[in-house]
Amino acid sequence: MFHSALNIQTAMVIALLCSHPAQAGNGAPPVPSESELYNADPNHLWNRLHRALFVRRGADGTEYGLDQLDPLLWFHTKHLVEGPSHENAIKVLDEFLATHAERLVQDPLRRAILQRDVWAVFDWTARWSGTDLPGTKALQDLQLRLAAVIQRLALTKEQIDALPDNYAAAAKSHGFENSYHDDKPTVPFLPDLFAANDPWVCVGLGGEDRIAPVHVSRFGGRSAFLVFMRTPGGWQETTHYLEQFREFPQPYVYETNRFFTNHINAVHSPNLPQFPAGTIFALVRQMILVDQNGDLRPTHLTESVQIRRYNDVHPKRGAYGRPPPDSQSMIEFLLSRKQLFAGKAGGLRAVAPDETEFRQFMDKGFDPFEETERKHQPLSSWFHQALDCRECHAGPGLSSVSSFLQSFQKPTATLPQLAVVNDQEQRDAARIWKQSQFNWGLLQGLWERP
């Protein structure tokens, strides 16, 4: 079914192109050498497609987003929907499809990464689908082409299963410390979370429930999120703590709302069991792909790792009532395509303490590039500290562990039934959630379109 739909889709797109087919090597000016992600030739069609979808340009001509983990696109973004950026994206996509550029690169790893990137842009276009808002026709033009490229790049189930475990490669690369050191709190450390004999516990809810539902939904279900936990006492102490937590007899108490004194609210009990100082949590984001049968397939390709060590779980309150920054140590690793393809430390790079980035997770949907142009502001005013998980996880100890306290979701009558799970369960939970989403149905519908 997938292949027949692909043939129909290909014929349809080529029919759209026949009146003005684009040719590979069209004499476009060379792009800077930094753009050589997929091939040493900067003008290679795969490099140009990636640039058309991922690179943004500031008012001063500076380019951003080349090796960005996620495309610099927000809910209100008009980039790619109108103007020269839309025309260029359509042109490059048309050229890719008309020349069967998927055949230019056979390396499964590169094909997997490009499919992942194109899929992210496709899901972004689906945010307005089904509406009559301006730009809908342009979005549909993009969707048609992006969907075809996603199919063209699809790997077999066997190829996806054979993709490298880049986390294991990074942990064994000797490029990072393997554990936390008190005398070096800011030095990046990357423990082997998946080692069979390691004291790390993969925490989950079992079945189809996601342990980090906000993270899964914010990234469209194209990634699975795994939560690992380790207390200073190792495996036995960690599992004992989880048992204490889920069996706590009275997780909620009632208190008067401080703004509306005639309202009574249920809040978490202050007596909930607290984990000890020195406890470490790790949030691992891993890629999901679409195979040649049109099925979602979780992988062991790690996109990011966020590690938080709790140095003090009962800190004194600092500015604005928040715990002092040194109550937690934070380390983050992000996937670099360039390093991944070069076989360097599994492609994972440590985020520098002074590194800044554009806010994308839990943002308000406004496009920094378009807002600065409209308001005549400097683009730098939109940068924020990259290592800044405290905005959502600022509380002392347990109160900052959102997955345990359901901080960003509707709370249930009982605490989450946290338990030790197989990491594959959490990958499958994300895959199952994605299967129920509109953007996934839209992609399938475009594949089946006659």
Secondary structure as the mmCIF struct_conf table of DSSP 4:
data_model
#
loop_
_struct_conf.conf_type_id
_struct_conf.id
_struct_conf.beg_label_comp_id
_struct_conf.beg_label_asym_id
_struct_conf.beg_label_seq_id
_struct_conf.end_label_comp_id
_struct_conf.end_label_asym_id
_struct_conf.end_label_seq_id
HELX_RH_AL_P HELX_RH_AL_P1 PHE A 2 LEU A 17
TURN_TY1_P TURN_TY1_P1 CYS A 18 SER A 19
BEND BEND1 HIS A 20 HIS A 20
BEND BEND2 ALA A 24 GLY A 25
HELX_LH_PP_P HELX_LH_PP_P1 ALA A 28 PRO A 32
HELX_RH_3T_P HELX_RH_3T_P1 SER A 33 SER A 35
BEND BEND3 LEU A 37 TYR A 38
BEND BEND4 ALA A 40 ASP A 41
TURN_TY1_P TURN_TY1_P2 PRO A 42 ASN A 43
HELX_RH_AL_P HELX_RH_AL_P2 LEU A 45 PHE A 54
STRN STRN1 ARG A 56 ARG A 57
TURN_TY1_P TURN_TY1_P3 ALA A 59 ASP A 60
BEND BEND5 GLY A 61 GLY A 61
STRN STRN2 GLU A 63 TYR A 64
TURN_TY1_P TURN_TY1_P4 LEU A 66 ASP A 67
BEND BEND6 LEU A 69 ASP A 70
BEND BEND7 LEU A 72 LEU A 72
TURN_TY1_P TURN_TY1_P5 PHE A 75 HIS A 76
TURN_TY1_P TURN_TY1_P6 HIS A 79 VAL A 81
BEND BEND8 GLU A 82 GLU A 82
HELX_RH_AL_P HELX_RH_AL_P3 GLY A 83 ALA A 98
TURN_TY1_P TURN_TY1_P7 THR A 99 HIS A 100
HELX_RH_3T_P HELX_RH_3T_P2 ALA A 101 LEU A 104
HELX_RH_AL_P HELX_RH_AL_P4 PRO A 108 THR A 125
HELX_RH_3T_P HELX_RH_3T_P3 ALA A 126 TRP A 128
TURN_TY1_P TURN_TY1_P8 SER A 129 GLY A 130
TURN_TY1_P TURN_TY1_P9 PRO A 134 GLY A 135
HELX_RH_AL_P HELX_RH_AL_P5 THR A 136 ARG A 152
TURN_TY1_P TURN_TY1_P10 LEU A 153 LEU A 153
HELX_LH_PP_P HELX_LH_PP_P2 ALA A 154 ALA A 154
STRN STRN3 LEU A 155 LEU A 155
HELX_LH_PP_P HELX_LH_PP_P3 THR A 156 THR A 156
HELX_RH_AL_P HELX_RH_AL_P6 LYS A 157 ASP A 161
TURN_TY1_P TURN_TY1_P11 ALA A 162 ALA A 162
BEND BEND9 LEU A 163 LEU A 163
HELX_RH_AL_P HELX_RH_AL_P7 ASN A 166 ALA A 171
TURN_TY1_P TURN_TY1_P12 LYS A 172 LYS A 172
BEND BEND10 SER A 173 PHE A 176
STRN STRN4 GLU A 177 GLU A 177
BEND BEND11 ASN A 178 SER A 179
TURN_TY1_P TURN_TY1_P13 ASP A 182 ASP A 183
TURN_TY1_P TURN_TY1_P14 PRO A 185 THR A 186
BEND BEND12 VAL A 187 VAL A 187
STRN STRN5 PHE A 189 PHE A 189
TURN_TY1_P TURN_TY1_P15 LEU A 193 PHE A 194
TURN_TY1_P TURN_TY1_P16 ALA A 196 ASN A 197
BEND BEND13 ASP A 198 PRO A 199
STRN STRN6 VAL A 201 GLY A 204
BEND BEND14 GLY A 206 GLY A 206
TURN_TY1_P TURN_TY1_P17 GLY A 207 GLU A 208
BEND BEND15 ILE A 211 ALA A 212
HELX_RH_AL_P HELX_RH_AL_P8 PRO A 213 ARG A 218
TURN_TY1_P TURN_TY1_P18 PHE A 219 GLY A 221
BEND BEND16 ARG A 222 ARG A 222
STRN STRN7 SER A 223 ARG A 230
TURN_TY1_P TURN_TY1_P19 PRO A 232 GLY A 233
HELX_RH_AL_P HELX_RH_AL_P9 TRP A 235 ARG A 246
TURN_TY1_P TURN_TY1_P20 GLU A 247 GLU A 247
BEND BEND17 PRO A 249 PRO A 249
STRN STRN8 TYR A 252 THR A 256
BEND BEND18 ARG A 258 PHE A 259
TURN_TY1_P TURN_TY1_P21 THR A 261 ASN A 262
STRN STRN9 ILE A 264 HIS A 268
TURN_TY1_P TURN_TY1_P22 PRO A 270 ASN A 271
BEND BEND19 LEU A 272 LEU A 272
HELX_LH_PP_P HELX_LH_PP_P4 PRO A 273 PRO A 276
TURN_TY1_P TURN_TY1_P23 ALA A 277 GLY A 278
STRN STRN10 ILE A 280 VAL A 290
STRN STRN11 ASP A 291 ASP A 291
TURN_TY1_P TURN_TY1_P24 GLN A 292 ASN A 293
BEND BEND20 GLY A 294 GLY A 294
STRN STRN12 LEU A 296 TYR A 310
BEND BEND21 ASN A 311 ASN A 311
BEND BEND22 VAL A 313 HIS A 314
HELX_LH_PP_P HELX_LH_PP_P5 PRO A 315 ARG A 317
HELX_RH_3T_P HELX_RH_3T_P4 ALA A 319 GLY A 321
HELX_LH_PP_P HELX_LH_PP_P6 ARG A 322 PRO A 324
HELX_RH_3T_P HELX_RH_3T_P5 PRO A 325 SER A 327
STRN STRN13 GLN A 328 LEU A 335
HELX_RH_AL_P HELX_RH_AL_P10 ARG A 337 PHE A 341
TURN_TY1_P TURN_TY1_P25 ALA A 342 GLY A 343
BEND BEND23 LYS A 344 LYS A 344
HELX_RH_3T_P HELX_RH_3T_P6 ALA A 345 GLY A 347
STRN STRN14 LEU A 348 ALA A 350
HELX_LH_PP_P HELX_LH_PP_P7 VAL A 351 ALA A 352
TURN_TY1_P TURN_TY1_P26 PRO A 353 ASP A 354
STRN STRN15 THR A 356 PHE A 358
TURN_TY1_P TURN_TY1_P27 PHE A 361 MET A 362
BEND BEND24 GLY A 365 GLY A 365
HELX_RH_AL_P HELX_RH_AL_P11 PRO A 368 LYS A 375
TURN_TY1_P TURN_TY1_P28 HIS A 376 HIS A 376
HELX_RH_3T_P HELX_RH_3T_P7 LEU A 379 TRP A 382
STRN STRN16 PHE A 383 GLN A 385
BEND BEND25 ALA A 386 LEU A 387
HELX_RH_3T_P HELX_RH_3T_P8 CYS A 389 GLU A 391
TURN_TY1_P TURN_TY1_P29 CYS A 392 CYS A 392
BEND BEND26 HIS A 393 HIS A 393
BEND BEND27 GLY A 395 PRO A 396
HELX_RH_3T_P HELX_RH_3T_P9 GLY A 397 SER A 400
HELX_RH_AL_P HELX_RH_AL_P12 SER A 402 LEU A 405
TURN_TY1_P TURN_TY1_P30 GLN A 406 PHE A 408
BEND BEND28 GLN A 409 GLN A 409
HELX_LH_PP_P HELX_LH_PP_P8 LYS A 410 THR A 412
BEND BEND29 ALA A 413 THR A 414
STRN STRN17 ALA A 419 VAL A 420
HELX_RH_AL_P HELX_RH_AL_P13 ASP A 423 LYS A 434
TURN_TY1_P TURN_TY1_P31 GLN A 435 SER A 436
BEND BEND30 GLN A 437 GLN A 437
HELX_RH_AL_P HELX_RH_AL_P14 PHE A 438 GLU A 448
#
